[in-house]
Amino acid sequence: MKICKRQVIYALLIGLFWHAPSLAKEAKGSRPWEKNIPESKEDLLSIQDKLQSTLKKAKGAVVAIQSGGGTGSGVIVSKDGLVLTAGHISGRAGQSVKVVLPDGRKVDAVTMGGSEISDSGMCRIKEKGDWPFAPMAEKGKSKVGDWCFALGHPGGFSEKRGMVTRIGRVIHKQNATLRTDCRLLGGDSGGPLFNLDGEVIGIHSRIAKVDDANFHAPIESFLEHWDIFNEGTMISRRDLQKGGFLGVGTMETEKGLSIQNLVRGSAAQKGGILRLDIITAIDGEPIDSQEELFIVVGTKEPGEEVVIDLRRGKKELSISIELGKRPE
């Protein structure tokens, strides 16, 4: 699909300035796509040129996924055919699905692991080959204010129409969620979100009716559990709720995962955890997100003893706590 310069410029001007205050960065970059706000038509054209320079290769890795009468999108991230998609698209591990390549050819694939918490999923193409793929961004590379573009197959694969490109910016990010103002539609779920270097920074998850309320599973949610997903484990919220219970309410902050409240009589309260403590690790495993805390605690048994590393002000503490059972 050819991008019309006039259409792109018009689309960028509509709404970018609306989000400008929340997109401010500490330092103003010299390149147009690093500025807080495009300052001229030339800046917008430079951003468009940057997009177009990465678009062809990015499109070569984007696929449609067909399963059980439904359809979604995905992206190949390795030459041996590993595909990232949304957890609600891949479903449970071990299922057979069809992957539709950009040229319309269909190949068999099998679903692997993922997480219901972040809505992340994987599948692998069965046929051996040197598949075109898109690189994944490093952990922490994408930040609020970054330019990005979304690819996918809204409404399902259409050879005549091709895949659809939407450009926007990252407007909110936590370890388990990323939000942009890229317009998404049904069928985009599972498709990739790229930075302007052509690296995958997220996977489309929850699609909203308004443009600035679309959520994506950030690439960090895949990288943090890469081995588990490859083993075919689907992290289920229901299964985790059967596991251990710490009894804390948390918030992701710049300093780390901060305790905001404690459940009365919980393992956390009995063990001496205090409000505003920062959890840094459990049994030596680093904890930097609510998702990570939920998964690590939920995969342990009620009554199991764990060592929790905390930062309390300037002090570093280690507390041994016996996990409780989640209240009915």
C-alpha positions in Angstrom: 0.0 0.0 0.0 1.5 3.3 -1.1 1.5 6.0 1.5 0.3 9.4 0.4 2.5 12.2 1.9 -0.4 14.6 2.2 -2.5 12.0 4.1 0.3 11.2 6.5 1.1 14.8 7.2 -2.5 15.5 7.9 -2.9 12.5 10.1 0.2 13.4 12.1 -0.9 17.0 12.6 -4.3 15.8 13.9 -3.8 14.9 17.6 0.0 15.0 18.0 -0.2 18.4 19.6 -3.0 17.2 21.8 -0.7 14.7 23.4 2.3 17.0 23.4 2.5 17.8 27.2 2.6 14.1 28.1 5.1 13.3 25.5 7.8 15.7 26.6 11.3 14.2 27.0 14.1 15.5 29.1 16.3 16.3 26.2 15.4 17.6 22.8 16.9 15.6 20.0 18.4 17.0 16.8 16.6 14.5 14.6 13.0 15.3 13.7 11.7 12.1 15.3 13.5 12.9 18.5 11.9 16.3 19.0 9.1 16.8 21.5 6.9 18.1 18.6 7.5 18.3 14.9 8.3 22.0 14.2 7.7 22.1 10.4 6.4 20.3 7.3 10.0 19.3 6.7 10.1 17.6 10.1 7.0 15.6 9.2 8.4 14.6 5.9 11.6 13.4 7.5 9.6 11.3 9.9 7.7 9.8 7.0 10.9 9.1 5.1 12.3 7.4 8.3 9.1 5.2 8.4 9.3 4.3 4.8 12.9 3.3 5.0 12.0 0.5 7.5 8.5 -0.3 6.3 9.3 -2.8 3.5 11.5 -5.1 5.7 9.0 -4.8 8.6 6.1 -5.9 6.4 8.0 -9.0 5.3 7.8 -10.4 8.8 4.1 -9.7 9.5 1.6 -12.5 9.3 -2.0 -13.3 9.8 -3.0 -16.2 12.2 -6.1 -18.3 11.6 -7.4 -20.5 14.4 -10.8 -22.0 15.1 -12.7 -19.7 12.7 -11.1 -16.6 14.1 -8.3 -14.5 12.8 -5.5 -12.3 14.2 -2.1 -11.0 13.4 1.5 -11.8 14.4 5.1 -11.2 13.6 8.0 -13.6 12.8 11.0 -12.8 15.1 13.5 -15.5 14.2 14.7 -17.1 11.0 13.5 -20.5 12.2 9.9 -19.3 12.3 9.1 -18.2 15.9 6.0 -15.9 15.8 4.9 -13.5 18.5 1.2 -12.7 18.9 -1.4 -11.9 21.6 -2.2 -14.5 24.2 -5.9 -14.4 23.3 -4.9 -15.2 19.7 -2.6 -18.2 20.4 -4.6 -19.6 23.3 -3.4 -22.8 25.0 -0.2 -24.4 24.0 0.0 -27.3 21.5 -2.8 -26.2 19.2 -2.6 -26.2 15.4 -3.0 -22.9 13.7 -2.4 -21.5 10.2 0.0 -18.7 9.6 -0.7 -16.6 6.5 2.5 -15.1 5.0 2.5 -11.7 3.2 2.3 -13.4 -0.2 -0.9 -15.3 0.9 0.8 -18.7 1.3 -0.5 -20.6 4.3 1.8 -22.7 6.5 1.1 -24.9 9.6 2.2 -23.7 13.0 1.8 -24.9 16.6 1.0 -22.6 19.6 3.5 -22.4 22.4 3.6 -20.6 25.7 2.5 -17.1 26.8 0.9 -15.2 29.6 -2.7 -14.3 30.2 -1.5 -11.5 32.5 0.2 -9.4 29.7 -1.8 -11.1 26.9 1.4 -12.3 25.2 1.6 -15.5 23.1 3.9 -17.5 20.8 3.6 -20.0 18.0 6.2 -21.7 15.8 6.0 -22.5 12.1 6.4 -26.2 11.6 8.0 -26.0 8.1 11.8 -25.6 8.3 13.1 -22.6 6.4 15.0 -19.4 6.5 12.0 -17.1 7.3 12.1 -13.3 7.0 12.0 -11.9 10.5 11.9 -8.6 12.4 14.4 -7.9 15.2 13.1 -7.3 18.8 14.0 -4.2 20.6 16.2 -4.5 23.8 14.5 -4.3 27.1 13.8 -0.7 28.1 14.5 0.8 24.7 11.0 2.2 24.0 9.9 5.1 26.1 7.0 7.5 26.3 7.1 10.0 23.4 8.8 7.6 21.0 7.4 7.5 17.4 6.1 4.0 16.5 4.0 2.3 13.8 1.5 -0.5 13.9 1.1 -3.2 11.3 -1.6 -5.8 11.1 -4.5 -7.4 9.2 -7.7 -5.7 10.4 -10.7 -7.7 9.4 -8.4 -10.6 8.4 -5.9 -11.2 5.6 -6.7 -9.5 2.3 -4.3 -10.0 -0.6 -5.9 -7.2 -2.5 -5.7 -4.6 0.3 -2.5 -5.8 2.0 -1.6 -5.1 5.5 -2.4 -1.7 7.0 0.1 0.8 8.5 -0.7 3.2 11.3 1.8 5.7 12.8 1.7 7.3 16.2 3.6 7.7 19.5 4.0 5.8 22.8 1.9 7.7 25.3 2.1 5.4 28.4 4.3 2.4 29.4 4.7 -0.1 32.2 6.4 -3.4 32.2 3.2 -5.3 31.4 1.3 -2.7 29.3 2.2 -0.2 26.6 -0.3 2.4 25.2 -0.1 4.3 21.9 -2.3 6.5 19.8 -2.0 4.2 16.8 -5.4 3.5 15.4 -6.3 -0.3 15.7 -9.2 -2.4 14.5 -10.5 -5.9 15.0 -8.1 -8.4 13.4 -5.0 -6.3 14.4 -4.8 -8.2 17.7 -1.4 -10.0 17.9 0.2 -7.8 15.3 3.4 -5.9 15.9 4.2 -2.4 17.1 7.6 -1.2 15.7 9.9 1.7 16.6 11.2 3.7 13.6 14.3 1.5 13.5 12.1 -1.4 12.5 12.4 -3.2 15.9 9.4 -4.9 17.5 8.5 -3.0 20.7 5.1 -4.5 21.4 2.2 -6.7 20.3 -1.3 -5.4 19.9 -3.6 -6.6 22.7 -6.7 -4.6 23.7 -8.3 -2.5 20.9 -10.4 0.4 21.8 -12.9 2.6 20.0 -10.9 5.7 20.7 -7.4 6.1 19.2 -5.5 6.8 22.4 -6.7 3.9 24.4 -5.2 1.0 22.5 -3.0 -1.3 24.6 -0.1 -3.5 23.5 1.9 -6.2 25.3 5.4 -4.6 25.5 8.4 -6.7 24.2 9.6 -6.8 27.8 6.7 -9.1 28.7 8.1 -11.6 26.2 11.8 -11.2 27.1 11.3 -11.6 30.8 9.7 -15.0 30.4 11.3 -16.1 27.1 12.4 -19.6 28.3 9.1 -20.3 30.0 7.1 -19.4 26.8 9.5 -21.5 24.6 8.9 -24.5 26.8 5.2 -24.2 26.0 3.9 -22.9 29.4 0.9 -20.6 29.3 0.8 -18.6 32.5 -2.8 -18.6 33.6 -4.3 -16.1 36.0 -6.5 -18.9 37.4 -3.6 -21.2 38.1 -1.6 -18.4 39.7 -4.4 -17.6 42.1 -4.1 -21.1 43.5 -0.5 -20.4 44.4 1.0 -18.4 47.3 -0.4 -15.1 48.5 1.8 -12.2 49.7 -1.0 -9.6 50.3 0.4 -6.4 48.9 -1.0 -3.7 46.6 1.8 -2.2 44.5 2.6 0.5 42.0 5.3 0.6 39.3 7.4 3.7 39.9 10.7 5.1 38.6 12.4 3.8 41.8 10.9 0.3 41.4 7.8 -1.7 42.5 6.5 0.3 45.5 4.2 -1.2 48.2 1.1 1.0 48.4 -1.0 -1.0 50.8 -1.0 -4.3 52.7 -3.8 -6.8 53.3 -4.6 -7.0 57.0 -3.3 -10.3 58.5 -1.5 -11.2 55.3 2.0 -12.8 55.0 3.4 -9.4 54.0 2.1 -7.6 57.1 3.1 -10.5 59.4 6.5 -10.6 57.9 7.3 -6.9 58.5 6.9 -5.4 55.0 5.9 -1.8 55.3 4.1 0.7 53.0 6.4 2.4 50.5 9.0 -0.4 50.7 10.4 -1.2 47.3 10.5 -4.9 46.4 13.6 -5.7 44.4 13.8 -9.5 44.3 12.2 -12.7 45.5 14.5 -15.7 46.1 17.1 -13.9 44.1 14.8 -13.3 41.1 14.7 -9.6 40.2 11.2 -8.1 40.5 10.5 -4.9 38.6 6.8 -5.1 37.6 3.4 -6.1 39.0 3.2 -8.9 36.4 6.6 -10.3 37.6 5.5 -10.2 41.2 2.2 -11.9 40.5 3.8 -14.6 38.5 6.7 -15.3 40.9 4.5 -15.4 44.0 1.7 -17.3 42.2 4.0 -20.1 41.0 5.0 -20.9 44.6 2.9 -22.9 47.1 0.9 -21.5 50.1 3.1 -22.1 53.2 6.3 -21.9 51.1 9.0 -19.7 52.6 10.6 -17.1 50.4 13.3 -14.5 50.8 12.2 -11.0 49.8 14.8 -8.3 49.1 13.6 -4.8 49.9 14.8 -1.2 49.7 13.5 0.9 52.6 14.7 4.4 52.1 18.4 4.1 51.9 18.5 0.7 53.5 18.7 -2.7 51.7 16.8 -5.5 53.6 16.2 -9.2 53.2 13.1 -10.6 54.9 12.1 -14.3 55.1 8.3 -14.7 54.8 6.0 -17.7 54.7 3.5 -17.2 51.9 -0.2 -17.4 52.7 -3.3 -18.6 50.9 -5.3 -16.3 48.7 -8.6 -15.3 50.5 -11.8 -16.9 49.0 
